[in-house]
Amino acid sequence: MATARPASAYIVGAYEHPTRHAPDRSLAQLQADVALGALADAGLSKDDVDGFFCGPDAPGTGPLSIADYLNLDLRHVDTTNTSGSSYLIHVSHAAQAIAAGKCSVALITLAGRPRSEGRGKGGLVRRDDPNQPDFQWEQPFGIQVLNVYGMTAMRHMHLYGTTSEQLAWIKVAASHHAQHNPHAFSRDVVTVEDVVASPMVSDPLRRLDCCVITDGGGALIVARPEIARSLKRPLVKVIGSGERPQHQQGGYFEITRSGAAWSGRAAFEQAGVTPADIKYVSLYDSFTITVLIQLEDLGFCAKGEGGRFVAEGNLISGVGRLPFNTDGGGLCNNHPGNRGGMTKVIEAVRQVRGEAHPAVQVPNCDLALANGIGGQLGVRHASATLILERG
Amino acid sequence: MDERVFIEPVPTAETQAFWTAAGEGRFLVRRCGACGKAHWYPREHCPFCASGDTEWTEGSGDGTIYSFSIMRRAKPPYVMAYVTLAEGPTMMTNIVECDPETLRIGDPVRVTYVLTSEGKALPMFTPKGKVSP
């Protein structure tokens, strides 16, 4: 690609809040906790930050209230919101802003309290705006995150013969990783039988096909190469990125094909690597089916082969051919603020640094991929891909 | 069983004709006069060629199930679905007046109307004849 060029930026700080339930901390406190945690991890101070990237989880108008609360001195802001994939896009946009000279040290935050605030369990009431042109064509029919992912899984099964047992292997792999994470929301190792025996919530998805609901958050620091090399942390370079909004296309769409087919191709082309080169993947795991479709669309297996690819523990670190979500992912560890993109990047950074838990660390993990699916697969979503390299 | 409560559709200047027709038992589909293609959901400008020359046409009311999911956690449970219309596009809807356990992707369905508490007619679909599992 004539326009492709490696972004000149590094992820120098990464921090995941240890809490999974924070009834006694405000949203602003959690924002500060993660921002200062990532800066401490990098060896930087808040006064080094000149770019701030956040999603609508930051309370107030865009970045303004939290920038005020933290007393940041900024020359660049970006509040791109593609729901859970926002934070991968923020890394990409931060790298672009740094390459363009618009900032030198970018802070990216996520914090949320859905468990304490009783959100994320579905129900009739939605906060969608009737001015959304899709509102009247979807809300009256009872659209929920659960049932659109259910329809996506149902159609994948119909087209390709994917089974509930194959989907269950994704949760099984995540649970094998989560047992080693002392902060994980659930550290219980489960079997395929456990998953398929859990209650059906929206066919063909069962309770254990769904991610956890947690409070907490995380933050990342992206910096210029000279700054990255001046710090004492292992170097993690952003070498490829891609983003792709995907929607209903006027009523002619295929819900089993995600935007990852486009965002992944863009990231691989920019990085100059192929799926076979990737040692570790962080994949958005709002539901088991989300992981399976990303594996196919990113090119780790052919379309329709995802079920066979994930079976028999192929996603388990030390066992299978492609270790994924070694922190336990959103399925077991953490899905702070109902937005899983931040934690996907953080575990990929740990793997590339060689700082994942020893039981799940991938040997010589010099190349990792993180992918996010924000919004709803099967309706409207945005896929975002990052490829990270050591050194 | 609890009675189902629907979120009310909020028609706009762009879509009022659709909801008025639905209240009369007519299913309208928006089609482009320039490129000839039908689209969903209905809008003024064609999502394919961007022409403003679109118009309401009488839809057949026939379609096939593109995908579905039985929302078992809801009270009462309901069948969320996408139906591919005979006119081409696929729309979000529900399958009603059916045994959810016997539904299959590809089943032929026909439009029917379910009233909200405010009396608006929601276009939903019901299986054509009895389809064996």
Interface residues (C-beta under 8 A of the other chain):
Chain A: G122 L124 R126 P130 P133 D134 F135 Q136 W137 E138 Q139 P140 F141 G142 I143 Q144 L146 N147 V148 G150 M151 T152 A153 M154 R155 H158 P199 M200 V201 S202 D203 P204 L205 Q248 Q249 G250 G251 Y252 F253 I255 G378 V379
Chain B: V5 F6 I7 E8 P9 V10 P11 T12 E14 T15 W19 K37 A38 H39 W40 Y41 R43 P47 F48 Y66 S67 F68 S69 I70 M71 R72 R73 A74 Y78 M80 A81 Y82 L85 G88 P89 T90 M91 M92 T93 N94 I105 G106 T116 K120 L122 M124
